[in-house]
Amino acid sequence: MAHDMFDRLGTADAPRQLFANTPAERVALARRQFFEEGVRPSGLIGEAVLQSWMRCTRSHADRQRIVPFDAVTPSRLHATLARNRELLDVARQELGQMEHALAGTDCRVILTDREGVVVHVTHQPAAAHQPVLRKTARVGVNISERIVGTTAPGIVATTGQACTVDGAEHYFDVLREMQCAAAPIRDVTGRLAGVLDLTVEARRFGFDAASMVSLYATTIENRLLQAQSRDHLILRFQASPTLLGTPLEALAGIAPDGTIAWLNNAGARLLGRLPEAADERDVECLLGHDLASLLRLGRRESAQPLRLASGLGVWVQAHLKGADGVDFKHAVAMPGLHASTPVEHTVNATTAGEDCTAATDDEQAPHAETLREHSRKLIEETLAAHGGNVSQAARQLHVSRGTLYRRMRGWRESEGLAAD
C-alpha cells in the first residue's frame, strides 16, 4: 500500500492550498494530502520534512502509536559518552552560554552524537506542562529518525543539513505539540560529529531559534576543528579583520605536505569547496601562497593582509599547533639535507632569503647561492626520476606542487633575463 501511495505522489491539489492560510492549516492540509490521499503536498511543507515523512512511512506504519523514548543500554551510553568526550569538552562553554540565555524560556538545549543519542541536555528539567519533553530530554535517549520519526535533530542526523520542524510536521501524533530547530556539527574529516538542537513543547519559541542554534553549532564546530588539528597550520581569515575570532571567521587546516586538509563553511564560501582528491588541494594553487610563506605568518600576532589566488584581499592569522613547528619538520626539510635545514633556505631560497641565519651579506650570498644550486639539482633529478610528473616529485620531496611550479617558473624567468 505504501508503494501505491508513493507512486501517486506527484501533483499537489493546488486549488485546495488556497484555503490554507495559517502555518497550522497548511501542515494539516499537507498531512491530509500525503497520508490520506497519497498526493505530494508541494509548497505546503519543507522538502526536508516531506522526505522524512517518506522515510518514516516505510518504517513506521502507525502514526498514532506511543513512542517509548527509552534510553540506550548503560553499556552503550558509557561507550557513547566516551567516544564523544572531545565534542563535549569543546562544546562545554557554548552549551553553558545557551542555557544561561534560555533560562527564562521553556526551551531545552540538546546535543546528540552523530547517531542521534542524547549526550547532553539542559540541566534544568522540563516543566510539568511539558510531558513529552520530560521523557525525551534525557541523556541516553535515542531521538534518531529511525526511533522517534520526524524531528529536527533526527533529520539533521540523517541528512547533515540544518532544519526546523514545527508542530504537526512531526511524524508521530504524540509530538504535535513540539517545536525544534537543529544544526549539524562536523569534524575535521567532514563527517557529522553531532547535532545541536533547541526544543520547546506547548508553546512557540518566540525568537529565531534556527539562527541561534546555527550560530552556536558553528562556534562549537570551529572549536572542534581546531582541537582535532594537532598537526596542522591553522589559518583564520576573512575579508574584514573584525570578523576574526567570531563565528563568521573562515578557517583552514594546512597539512605538513602543503595541502589544505579541511575548511569550515565560511572558508569554503571564500575559497570554494575542496577537491575530492588530496593531491589537488595544493595550498599554493588554492590560496596563492606556499607553505613557507604561510608558516612565516605564524610569527605575527596581529592579522596580516593577504591576496588570495582569486584576487580577493583578506586578513589572515596563522597558528601552528606544536611548539616551534615541530610537527612540520618533515614539511620544511629536503631529502639529502640535514633535518634542520628549512625549505625556505633551499627550495624557496629566492623568496625567503631574509629569514636565513643571521650573517653578513658577504657570508650569506655564497651560502644562498649554494642552496639554490643544490635545490635546483635535487628537483631536476627527482623530476627526471618520475618522468617529469610534478605531483609524484612533490610527494617525494615533501613539498607542494605549487612550490615546484613556482621554482621552475623562476628558473625560466632567470634564464630569459640572462639571455637578454
C-alpha positions in Angstrom: 0.0 0.0 0.0 2.9 2.3 0.8 4.3 1.8 -2.6 1.0 2.6 -4.2 0.8 5.9 -2.3 4.3 6.9 -3.3 3.5 6.1 -6.9 0.7 8.7 -6.8 2.8 11.4 -5.0 3.4 13.8 -7.8 0.8 16.6 -8.2 -0.5 18.5 -5.3 -4.1 19.6 -5.2 -3.3 23.2 -5.9 -6.8 24.8 -5.6 -7.2 23.4 -2.1 -4.0 25.2 -1.0 -5.8 28.5 -1.4 -7.8 27.7 1.7 -4.7 27.0 3.9 -3.9 30.5 5.3 -2.0 29.8 8.6 1.0 27.5 9.1 -1.1 25.1 11.1 -3.7 24.9 8.4 -1.0 24.3 5.7 0.5 21.5 7.7 -2.9 20.0 8.4 -3.7 20.1 4.6 -0.2 18.6 3.9 -0.9 15.7 6.2 -4.3 15.0 4.7 -2.9 15.1 1.2 0.2 13.0 2.0 -1.2 10.4 4.4 -4.8 10.0 3.3 -4.8 10.9 -0.4 -1.3 9.9 -1.4 -0.7 13.3 -3.0 2.6 15.1 -2.7 1.9 18.3 -0.7 4.3 20.5 -2.7 4.6 24.1 -1.3 2.9 23.3 2.0 5.8 21.9 3.9 9.6 22.0 3.5 11.3 19.3 1.4 13.3 18.1 4.3 10.2 17.3 6.3 8.5 15.7 3.3 11.5 13.5 2.6 11.5 12.5 6.3 7.8 11.6 6.1 8.5 9.4 3.2 11.3 7.6 5.0 9.2 7.2 8.2 6.3 5.8 6.2 8.5 2.9 5.2 9.5 2.0 8.7 6.7 3.4 11.0 3.2 2.2 9.9 1.3 3.5 12.9 1.5 7.3 13.4 -0.8 7.2 16.4 1.4 4.8 18.5 3.0 5.8 21.7 6.8 6.4 21.3 8.6 4.9 24.3 11.6 7.3 24.3 13.7 4.6 26.0 17.4 5.3 26.8 20.0 3.1 25.3 21.6 0.4 27.4 24.1 1.6 30.1 27.0 0.0 28.3 26.2 1.7 25.1 25.7 5.0 26.9 29.1 4.7 28.5 30.7 4.0 25.2 28.8 6.8 23.5 29.9 9.4 26.2 33.5 8.2 26.0 33.5 8.4 22.2 32.1 11.9 22.3 34.3 13.2 25.1 36.2 15.6 22.8 32.9 17.0 21.4 31.5 17.5 24.9 34.7 19.2 26.0 34.9 21.8 23.2 31.1 22.4 23.5 31.0 23.0 27.2 31.4 26.8 27.1 28.8 27.3 24.3 26.3 24.9 26.0 26.6 26.9 29.2 26.1 30.2 27.4 23.0 28.8 25.6 21.5 27.5 28.8 22.1 30.8 30.6 20.5 32.8 27.7 17.5 30.5 27.6 17.0 30.2 31.3 13.8 32.4 31.1 12.2 30.3 28.5 10.9 26.7 28.4 13.4 25.7 25.7 15.8 22.8 26.2 19.3 22.6 24.7 20.0 19.1 23.4 23.3 17.8 22.0 23.3 14.4 20.3 26.0 12.3 18.8 26.1 11.5 15.1 23.6 8.7 15.6 21.0 10.7 17.5 21.8 9.6 21.0 21.5 12.5 23.5 24.8 13.2 25.2 23.9 16.5 26.8 20.7 18.2 27.8 19.8 21.3 29.7 20.4 20.7 33.4 17.1 22.3 34.4 14.4 19.6 33.9 11.4 20.1 31.7 8.3 21.7 33.4 5.1 19.8 34.3 3.3 21.1 31.3 6.0 19.5 29.0 5.2 15.8 29.5 6.8 14.7 26.2 9.9 16.8 26.7 10.4 15.4 30.2 10.8 11.9 28.5 12.9 12.9 25.5 15.3 15.4 27.1 17.4 12.8 28.9 20.9 11.8 28.4 21.0 8.4 26.7 17.6 8.7 24.8 17.9 7.9 21.1 16.0 10.6 19.2 17.1 9.5 15.8 14.6 9.4 12.9 14.6 5.6 13.0 13.3 5.6 16.6 11.1 8.7 17.0 10.2 9.7 13.5 10.4 13.2 12.0 12.2 15.7 14.3 14.7 18.4 13.6 17.6 16.6 15.3 16.6 13.3 13.6 16.6 14.9 10.1 20.0 16.5 10.8 21.4 13.2 11.9 20.1 11.6 8.7 20.9 14.3 6.2 23.6 16.5 7.8 21.5 19.6 6.9 20.1 22.2 9.4 16.3 22.3 9.6 13.3 23.1 11.8 10.3 21.0 12.5 7.1 22.7 13.8 4.1 21.1 15.5 2.2 18.7 13.2 5.2 18.5 10.9 6.4 15.8 13.3 5.5 12.3 12.0 4.1 10.8 15.2 0.9 12.4 16.7 2.4 12.4 20.2 4.9 15.0 19.1 2.5 17.5 17.6 3.0 20.0 20.5 6.8 20.1 19.9 8.8 22.7 18.0 12.5 22.1 17.3 15.4 23.6 15.4 18.7 21.8 14.9 22.1 22.2 13.1 25.0 19.9 12.4 28.5 19.9 13.9 31.1 18.4 11.6 34.6 17.1 12.5 37.9 17.5 10.8 37.2 14.8 8.3 34.0 16.4 7.2 31.8 13.8 8.8 28.9 14.6 11.1 30.2 14.7 14.7 27.0 15.7 16.5 23.7 17.6 16.3 22.8 20.7 18.4 19.1 21.1 19.0 16.7 23.5 20.6 13.3 22.1 21.5 10.2 23.5 23.2 6.8 22.0 24.0 3.3 23.5 24.2 4.4 27.0 23.1 6.3 28.8 20.3 10.0 29.7 20.5 9.3 33.5 20.5 12.7 34.1 18.8 14.7 32.9 15.8 15.7 29.5 17.1 17.2 28.4 13.8 19.6 31.3 13.7 20.6 30.9 17.3 21.2 27.1 17.1 23.2 27.6 13.8 25.4 30.3 15.4 26.3 28.1 18.4 26.7 25.0 16.3 29.2 26.9 14.1 31.1 28.0 17.1 31.3 24.5 18.5 32.3 23.1 15.1 35.1 25.7 14.8 36.4 24.7 18.2 36.3 21.0 17.3 38.1 21.5 14.0 40.9 23.3 15.8 41.1 20.8 18.6 41.4 17.9 16.2 44.1 19.7 14.1 47.1 18.6 16.1 49.5 18.6 13.2 48.0 21.4 11.0 48.8 25.0 10.4 45.5 26.7 11.2 44.6 29.8 9.2 41.9 32.2 10.3 40.9 34.6 7.6 38.1 36.9 6.4 37.6 40.0 4.3 37.3 42.1 7.4 39.7 41.7 10.3 36.8 42.5 12.8 35.3 39.1 11.9 38.3 37.1 13.0 37.6 35.3 16.3 33.8 35.3 15.6 31.6 32.5 14.2 31.9 34.2 10.8 35.6 33.7 10.5 36.9 31.3 7.8 39.2 28.5 9.0 41.5 26.3 7.1 43.8 23.5 8.2 47.1 23.1 6.3 48.7 19.7 6.4 52.5 19.3 6.6 52.6 18.2 3.0 51.4 21.6 1.8 47.8 20.7 1.1 44.6 22.1 2.6 43.2 19.3 4.8 39.9 21.0 5.8 37.9 24.1 5.5 35.0 25.2 7.6 31.8 26.5 5.9 33.0 30.1 5.9 36.3 29.1 4.4 34.5 27.1 1.7 32.5 30.1 0.8 35.6 32.2 0.3 37.8 29.6 -1.4 35.3 27.2 -2.9 34.8 23.6 -1.9 37.9 21.5 -1.6 38.6 19.0 -4.5 37.9 15.4 -3.5 41.4 14.2 -4.5 44.0 15.1 -1.8 46.7 15.8 -4.4 44.6 18.6 -5.9 44.4 20.5 -2.7 47.8 22.2 -3.1 47.8 25.3 -0.8 49.6 27.5 -3.3 47.1 26.7 -6.1 44.1 27.4 -3.9 45.5 30.2 -1.8 48.2 31.7 -4.0 50.9 31.3 -1.3 53.2 28.4 -0.5 53.6 26.7 2.8 56.8 28.5 3.9 55.1 31.9 3.4 52.1 30.9 5.4 54.3 29.5 8.2 56.0 32.9 8.5 52.6 34.5 9.1 52.6 32.5 12.4 55.3 34.7 13.7 52.9 37.7 13.7 50.4 38.2 16.4 48.2 40.6 14.5 46.2 39.8 11.4 48.1 40.4 8.2 46.7 41.4 4.7 46.9 38.7 2.1 45.8 38.5 -1.5 44.3 35.1 -2.4 44.8 33.3 -5.7 41.3 34.5 -6.7 42.4 38.1 -6.3 40.3 38.6 -3.1 42.0 40.5 -0.3 41.7 39.0 3.1 43.1 39.4 6.6 44.9 36.3 8.0 46.2 35.0 11.2 48.2 31.7 11.4 48.7 29.4 14.2 50.9 26.3 14.2 49.8 23.6 16.7 53.0 22.3 18.1 55.9 24.1 19.7 58.5 25.6 17.3 56.8 24.0 14.3 58.0 20.5 15.4 55.0 18.9 13.6 56.2 20.5 10.3 59.8 19.3 10.3 59.2 16.9 7.5 57.5 19.6 5.5 60.3 22.1 5.8 63.2 19.7 5.2 64.5 18.4 1.9 65.8 14.9 1.3 69.5 14.8 1.3 69.9 17.8 3.7 70.2 18.0 7.4 66.7 17.8 9.0 67.0 21.3 10.5 67.6 22.9 7.1 64.3 24.6 6.2 62.6 24.7 2.8 62.7 28.4 2.7 66.5 28.2 2.6 66.5 25.6 -0.2 63.5 25.2 -2.5 62.2 28.7 -1.5 65.6 30.4 -1.2 64.9 33.2 -3.6 61.9 34.4 -1.6 62.9 33.6 1.9 66.5 34.8 2.0 65.6 37.4 4.6 64.8 34.6 7.1 68.3 32.9 6.7 70.5 32.5 9.7 71.9 35.9 10.7 75.2 36.6 8.8 76.9 39.3 6.9 75.9 40.0 3.3 79.2 38.6 2.0 78.8 35.4 4.1 75.1 35.0 3.2 75.2 35.4 -0.6 77.5 32.4 -1.4 75.6 30.3 1.1 72.2 31.2 -0.5 73.7 30.6 -4.0 74.9 27.2 -3.0 71.5 26.3 -1.6 69.8 27.4 -4.7 72.1 25.3 -6.9 71.6 22.3 -4.6 67.8 22.8 -4.6 67.6 23.0 -8.4 69.8 20.0 -8.9 67.7 18.0 -6.4 64.4 19.0 -8.0 65.6 18.3 -11.6 66.9 14.8 -10.6 63.6 14.0 -8.8 61.5 15.2 -11.7 63.6 13.1 -14.1 63.3 10.0 -11.9 59.5 10.4 -12.1 59.3 11.1 -15.8 58.5 14.8 -15.3 55.5 14.1 -13.1 55.3 17.1 -10.8 52.8 15.6 -8.3 54.9 12.5 -7.8 58.1 14.6 -7.5 56.4 16.9 -5.0 55.3 14.0 -2.8 58.9 12.5 -2.7 60.3 15.9 -1.9 57.6 16.6 0.7 56.7 19.9 -0.7 53.6 21.2 -2.5 53.2 21.1 -6.3 52.8 24.8 -6.3 56.2 25.2 -4.8 57.8 23.2 -7.6 55.9 25.1 -10.3 57.0 28.4 -8.8 60.6 27.3 -8.6 60.6 26.1 -12.3 58.9 29.3 -13.4 61.6 31.3 -11.6 64.3 29.4 -13.4 62.7 30.1 -16.8 62.4 33.8 -15.9 66.0 34.0 -14.7 67.3 32.2 -17.9 65.3 34.6 -20.0 66.8 37.6 -18.3 70.3 36.2 -18.6 69.8 35.6 -22.4 68.7 39.2 -22.8 
